[in-house]
Structure formats: C-alpha cells, structure tokens
Amino acid sequence: MKGFSTPTPARIVVAVLLLPVFALYGLYVALVEAAALVAGLGRSRAAHADTLHCPHGHPNATVGRFACASCHATYLGWVGRCAICGAGAGWVPCEVCDVSIPLPWERP
C-alpha cells in the first residue's frame, strides 16, 4: 500500500513496549468515565426527587413557584430551569430558614 512502510524490527519492539502504556491509559479513561457516570446517576436521582433538604433539614419542593435570578420573572415549574428564559439555577433559598440550598445536579 502506498503510504505504509514495512514494519522494521525496531518499530515492532517500540510498539510492543508501548502497548502496556496504551492499555493502562485506556483503563484509566474507562475508570474515570465510569466514575462520572455513577456521579451523573446520583445527580439525576436528586433532580427527579420531590423535595430538596436545606442544611438544617427543612424539606423544600422542587416543583412550585420560583423567582429567576437571571430574568427576574416569577414562574411556576421545576426549580432547576426557568420556564420563561430557560436559565439554569445554581441554588434556591430554603422556604423556612432562607439558607441557600445548592442544587446537587449542578455540582461538578
């Protein structure tokens, strides 16, 4: 074939020596992605919950009336995304004690 050279013994030795490095890198990438998948599943579970709890333990509904920090509209809907402008929320104040509740699905 044009563009491919015949393998030389030196290239074969280099390829064999580099094979474990590539295999370890592939394993590392697979483990990192698996950990990200597990974390994403946990955030998805939190996003579909009916309530969020503030640091003091007060339950807060995830669906209801919220004020958007971006467009300042008051909307009825899910806490994580403004129904008017589509901006994502990073936190919500507790209905009881007004402490900030970081939304768990927004954490990296």
N, C-alpha and C positions, 0 to 999 in steps of 0.2 A: 504494500500500500504506500501511496505517496504521503509523506509527512511523518511516517513512523520509521524509526530506526530499529535495527535488530537489537535485541537485548544483549548487553555485554555482561560478563561475569561481575563486573564492578556494580552495574546497575541492579543486578539481581541481589547482590549482597546488601546494597543500600536499601532496597525495597523490603527485604526480609528483616533487616534491622529496624526499619521504621514501622513495620506492621504492628508491633505491640503498642507503640506510641499512638497510632491512629485508633487502635481498638480501645485503649484507655480513654482517649478523648471522646470517642463515641459513647462509651459507658457513662462518662461524666455528663455529657449532654443529655442522655436519656434520663439519668437520675435527676438532674436539675429540672427538666421538663415534667417529670412525674411529680416532683415536689410542687411545682407551680400548678399542676392540675389538681392535686389534693387541696391546696390552698384556695384555688378558684371554686372548687366544690363547696368548701366551707363558707366562702363569701356568698355563693349562690343560695345556700340554705338560709343564711341570715337575711338575704334580700327578699326571700319569699315568706319570712316569718310575719305573723300578725302584729307582733309588738317588738319594740326595742327597749332595753332597760338602761337607765342612766347609771352613772357610777354609784348612786345612792340606792339603786334597786327599784326605782319607780318605773312601772310599765308605761310605754308611750306607743300609740298606734302608728303603724306605718302607712295607713291609708286614712286620709282625713283632709282637714283644711290647713294649708301651709302658706307661708309668705316666701316668695322667691327673693333670694339675695341679689340676683342679677337684674331682673326687670322690675322688681318690687311689686309684682302682681300677687294677689291672694287667689289661690286656686284650690280646687277640690281634686284630690288624686293621691298618687303614691309619693312618698316623701323623697325618693331618690332622684326625680326628674320633674322639672317644672312643666305643667301641662300647657302653659302659654308660650314660653320661649324655648323650652327644651333644655335649659341649662341644668347641669347636674349639681346636686347638693353635696357638700362635704361633711356637714354636721347639721344637727337640729337641736333646738333647745328643749329641755325637759318641760313637760306641761305642769309639773308640780313644783320643782325647785329651781327651774330655769338654768340648770347646769348644762353645758354643751355635751351632746352625745355625738361622738364621731361615728359616721356611718361605716360599719365594718366592711362593706363591699367596696369602699373607696380606698381602703388601705392597700399599699403596695405589697 
